[in-house]
Amino acid sequence: MAQKRPTIDTWPLLPRRLAEGATRAPDEPARAAVTAAVALAAVLLVLRALPDLALAREFATLVANIGFKGSFAVTVALMVMLFSGALISPMPLHPELRRTALAAFDHGVHLGLVLTVTGLLAVIVLHGGVSRLAVGFTFQAVMLMGCYRARGWFARRTEAS
């Protein structure tokens, strides 16, 4: 009997398209964020081993800027999606359009959470501890994870109805 080879997810930071009838793990974005934080921590440790710490500091600054600005832009886009969804929700939607909008929301939350956590780690490395900016990143990560969980709860309620 041939054993099935285990599959390795080569890029776990991005959400995957689901097969028909499959469901997402409730902690998929959190897993991706932890994977990104571990990879970033490994890169920062390697850069800190270099004799000149300027490269490590510049890299951490770049990651913090991209993480902060990128996650803020994604969060604003998600809020726009939530408010526009609340406005059009009384109207009947084509099921394909509904699935596409929900998938875009899921992918946005996923990307926002990964950017937020990597930015948080870079800010902690830059400041050598927890700063006000790190606390802001933490609240944003909690809000994004809450959005993801609430979306799953609402989807289950509407499917049950």
C-alpha positions as CSV (number, residue, x, y, z in Angstrom):
1,M,0.0,0.0,0.0
2,A,1.5,3.3,-1.1
3,Q,1.6,6.0,1.6
4,K,0.4,9.5,0.7
5,R,3.2,12.0,0.8
6,P,2.6,14.9,3.1
7,T,2.1,18.2,1.3
8,I,4.1,21.2,2.4
9,D,2.6,24.7,2.2
10,T,5.3,26.7,0.5
11,W,3.7,30.1,1.2
12,P,1.5,29.9,4.2
13,L,1.0,33.7,4.5
14,L,-1.6,33.9,1.9
15,P,-5.1,32.5,2.2
16,R,-6.0,29.5,-0.1
17,R,-9.0,29.0,-2.3
18,L,-11.2,26.4,-0.7
19,A,-12.6,23.3,-2.4
20,E,-16.4,23.2,-2.8
21,G,-18.0,22.5,0.6
22,A,-14.7,22.9,2.6
23,T,-14.5,25.3,5.5
24,R,-11.6,27.5,6.7
25,A,-9.9,26.9,10.0
26,P,-11.0,29.6,12.5
27,D,-7.4,30.5,13.3
28,E,-6.0,30.5,9.7
29,P,-5.0,34.2,9.8
30,A,-3.4,33.8,13.2
31,R,-1.3,30.9,11.9
32,A,-0.2,32.9,9.0
33,A,0.7,35.9,11.2
34,V,2.7,33.6,13.5
35,T,4.5,32.1,10.5
36,A,5.4,35.6,9.3
37,A,6.6,36.7,12.7
38,V,8.8,33.7,13.1
39,A,10.3,34.2,9.6
40,L,10.9,37.9,10.3
41,A,12.5,37.1,13.7
42,A,14.9,34.7,12.0
43,V,15.9,37.3,9.4
44,L,16.4,40.0,12.1
45,L,18.5,37.6,14.2
46,V,20.7,36.9,11.2
47,L,21.0,40.6,10.4
48,R,21.9,41.4,14.1
49,A,24.7,38.8,13.9
50,L,26.4,41.1,11.3
51,P,29.2,43.3,12.7
52,D,27.3,46.5,11.6
53,L,23.8,46.8,13.0
54,A,22.8,49.6,10.6
55,L,21.4,47.0,8.1
56,A,19.3,45.3,10.8
57,R,17.9,48.7,11.9
58,E,17.1,49.8,8.4
59,F,15.4,46.5,7.6
60,A,13.4,46.7,10.8
61,T,12.4,50.3,9.9
62,L,11.3,49.3,6.4
63,V,9.3,46.4,7.8
64,A,7.7,48.6,10.4
65,N,6.7,51.2,7.8
66,I,5.3,48.7,5.4
67,G,3.5,46.9,8.2
68,F,2.0,50.0,9.7
69,K,1.0,51.7,6.4
70,G,-0.1,48.5,4.7
71,S,-2.2,47.2,7.5
72,F,-3.7,50.7,8.0
73,A,-4.7,50.8,4.3
74,V,-6.1,47.3,4.5
75,T,-8.1,48.1,7.6
76,V,-9.6,51.2,6.1
77,A,-10.5,49.1,3.0
78,L,-12.2,46.5,5.3
79,M,-14.1,49.2,7.1
80,V,-15.4,50.6,3.7
81,M,-16.4,47.0,2.8
82,L,-18.3,46.6,6.1
83,F,-20.2,49.9,5.7
84,S,-21.0,49.3,2.0
85,G,-22.0,45.8,2.8
86,A,-24.4,47.1,5.5
87,L,-25.9,49.4,3.0
88,I,-26.5,46.8,0.3
89,S,-27.3,43.8,2.5
90,P,-31.1,44.4,2.3
91,M,-30.9,43.9,-1.4
92,P,-30.8,40.4,-2.9
93,L,-27.4,39.5,-4.2
94,H,-26.3,36.9,-6.7
95,P,-24.7,34.0,-4.8
96,E,-21.5,34.3,-6.8
97,L,-21.2,38.0,-6.1
98,R,-21.8,37.3,-2.4
99,R,-19.1,34.6,-2.3
100,T,-16.6,36.9,-4.1
101,A,-17.3,39.8,-1.6
102,L,-16.8,37.4,1.3
103,A,-13.6,36.0,-0.1
104,A,-12.3,39.5,-0.7
105,F,-13.1,40.4,2.9
106,D,-11.4,37.2,4.2
107,H,-8.3,37.8,2.2
108,G,-8.2,41.4,3.3
109,V,-8.4,40.4,7.0
110,H,-5.8,37.8,6.4
111,L,-3.3,40.2,4.8
112,G,-4.0,42.9,7.3
113,L,-3.3,40.6,10.2
114,V,0.0,39.4,8.7
115,L,1.1,43.0,8.0
116,T,0.1,44.1,11.5
117,V,1.9,41.3,13.3
118,T,5.1,41.7,11.3
119,G,5.0,45.5,11.8
120,L,4.5,44.9,15.5
121,L,7.5,42.7,15.7
122,A,9.6,45.2,13.8
123,V,8.5,48.1,16.1
124,I,9.4,46.1,19.2
125,V,12.9,45.3,17.7
126,L,13.4,49.0,16.7
127,H,12.4,50.4,20.1
128,G,13.8,47.6,22.2
129,G,10.5,47.1,24.0
130,V,6.9,47.8,23.9
131,S,6.0,51.4,22.8
132,R,2.8,53.2,22.2
133,L,3.0,52.3,18.5
134,A,3.3,48.6,19.5
135,V,0.2,48.9,21.6
136,G,-1.6,50.4,18.7
137,F,-0.5,47.5,16.5
138,T,-1.7,45.0,19.1
139,F,-5.2,46.6,19.2
140,Q,-5.4,46.6,15.5
141,A,-4.4,42.9,15.4
142,V,-7.1,42.1,17.9
143,M,-9.7,44.1,15.9
144,L,-8.7,42.3,12.7
145,M,-9.0,38.9,14.3
146,G,-12.3,39.9,15.8
147,C,-13.5,40.9,12.3
148,Y,-12.5,37.5,11.0
149,R,-14.2,35.6,13.7
150,A,-17.4,37.7,13.5
151,R,-17.5,37.2,9.7
152,G,-17.4,33.4,10.2
153,W,-20.1,33.6,12.8
154,F,-22.3,35.7,10.6
155,A,-21.7,33.4,7.6
156,R,-22.8,30.4,9.7
157,R,-25.9,32.2,10.9
158,T,-27.0,33.2,7.4
159,E,-26.3,29.7,6.0
160,A,-28.4,28.2,8.9
161,S,-31.4,30.5,8.1
